[in-house]
Amino acid sequence: MRKAEHLVAGLPVSKEMIPLDATDYGFGRWLYDDGSRLRMISGMSEILDEIEGHHTDLHEMYTEIYTIFFVLPNKKSLLKKIFTFNSKEVTKADKEKAKTYFQSLKKSSEYLLNALNTLERKVNLLTLKDLEILHT
């Protein structure tokens, strides 16, 4: 979230460091791989669906913010595209829109953390039988 905050504040951020794809980074890889195994346990799918939804929302907000700062409009000349290094001029209205998306990003992050806390509580209550299911 710090990268999006830096973008919105006008600080330089490498476009390659913005997490656009939900499966490109550690948590997303875990969620869609090892974490998905928790769905085999009764009562876990609902919280995992909630986590997945909030995680997707986060990446959608990152994408919206990224688009404001990095996606080039088609009408720029080739020379201008080369010399702007894939960034674009950002208007005051665009900056305000980015701030709004950032507020949504923060809310999604809070919701995600709450859902993860719920998941942690559920995992701590797993029985030996549940753990055996995970290792089959």
N, C-alpha and C positions, 0 to 999 in steps of 0.2 A: 504494500500500500504506500510505502514511502516514495517509491518511484513515481506513482501517480501524483502524490502530494508535491513532489519536486517539479513535475511538469506543470501543474496548475499554478505553482508559485513562480513559474518562469525560470526555474533553474535548469541547467543543461542535463539531459538524460539521454543516454544512448537508446535509440529505438529498438535495438536488439535485446535490451534488458526489460522490455515491457512484457509481462506475462499475458499474451493474447489467447493462447490455446490452453484450455483447462487441463490438458494431459501432458504438457511440456515440462512441468516442474514437479518436485518431490511429492507434494501433497496430492496433486491430481493423479500422478502415477499410482500412488498408494490407494487412493479412493477407488480407482477403476480397476485395480489389480488385487492386491492382498486384502484391502478393505472390503471389497465386494464379496469376499468369502463370508463375511459376517451375515450376509443375507440368508445363508443356510440355516441360521438360528432363528427360531420363532420370535417374532416381535422386533426384529432388527431392521427389516426392510423400510418401515415407515420413517425411522430416524435417518437412515441412510439416504432415502429419497429427499428428505428435508435438507440434509447436508449437501447432496448433489445439486439441488435447486439453488441454494445460496452460493455454492461454489461457482455454478454457471453464471448466476447474476453478477458475481464479482468480475468474472472475465468479460462479461458483456459490457460492464461499466468501464473496465480497462480499455476495451476496444473502442468505445465511444470517445474516451479521452484521447487515446492514441490517434484516432481519426482526425480529431481537431488539430493536433500538432504535427502529424507526420504524413497523412495521405495527401498527395498532390492533386490539385484540380487539373483537369485535362487541358485547360486553355493556356497553361504556361509554356513558354518556348523551351525547346530542347536545351539551349544554352543556360537558361535560368534554372532548369531542373538540375543540370549538372552542377552548377555553382551553389545551389541551396542545399545540397546533400540530403535530398529527400525530406526536407522539412518544408513548412509552408508559413506564409505570413499569417499571423493569428490576430483577428480583430478583437476589440474589446468585448463585443457580443459573444464571440467564440470563447473567450476567456471566462465569461460569466457562465456560459453553458458548461464549460469544463468544471467549474466550481460546483455547479448543480450536480453533475455526474459524480463528482468526487464525494459530495454529501451522500449520494445514494450508495456509492462504493463503501463508505464508512458504515452505513446502516447494514448493508449486506454482510460486511465483515463482522459486525456485532452479532447479527443473527446467526452467522456461521459459527462463531465462537460459542454462543449459547447452545447451539445444536451439538457441537463437539463435546461440550461439557455433559450434555445429556447422554451422548453416546458413551463417554467415559464412565459415567455412573452405571449404565447398563452393562458395559463390559466387566466392570468390577463385581457385578452380581451374577456373572455367568457361573453355571455349575460345571462340574467335572464332565458330565455328559455333553454339555454344550461345547466344551473345549475339545472333546474327542471328535465331535462332528466337524470341527474346523480342521482337524488334522487327518481327515480321511481322504 
